[in-house]
């Protein structure tokens, strides 16, 4: 086996170990999401050959990551564990004496999901002159690591570290700061010396 393949296997095993419940269904859902570019609904996603379970297991896997049935502290602890697993993929800087991180907020329109909890007005670009660039839905804060390029010809890439929903009563910058704070708990991210 090649080094990259071994790293991938180790990453999947570590991810699996850090899932609190519904780990098998969650791993199948991750595989189905990664191997599918055309699913327009959860039903179509559950029919993906990589999702080897029943349709209800898809919702169980998603509910595992929601606040439903979890206390805030349990939910935060789960998110921190997963952040540590994904952050381990960011290689230590060689030419710079810091880790380069990036955050961004993105919106997910959900104007027809009337029973969806905590929907609010979110940004959505609209090319039609005179229309306001808003819709109803959720906003999410993404934190990624930007590793150094491995060579002049190597393409730039990012390591997704954390994705959190931004509640309507909080600011995107506050959520991004909490994501970075969670990452700084990991000792290697606090002190980089060349």
HELIX and SHEET records of a PDB file:
HELIX    1   1 UNK A    3  UNK A   17  1                                  15    
HELIX    2   2 UNK A   23  UNK A   34  1                                  12    
HELIX    3   3 UNK A   42  UNK A   46  1                                   5    
HELIX    4   4 UNK A   55  UNK A   64  1                                  10    
HELIX    5   5 UNK A   72  UNK A   87  1                                  16    
HELIX    6   6 UNK A  172  UNK A  184  1                                  13    
HELIX    7   7 UNK A  187  UNK A  190  1                                   4    
SHEET    1   A 3 UNK A 101  UNK A 109  0                                        
SHEET    2   A 3 UNK A 134  UNK A 145 -1                                        
SHEET    3   A 3 UNK A 120  UNK A 123 -1                                        
SHEET    1   B 3 UNK A 101  UNK A 109  0                                        
SHEET    2   B 3 UNK A 134  UNK A 145 -1                                        
SHEET    3   B 3 UNK A 159  UNK A 166 -1                                        
END                                                                             
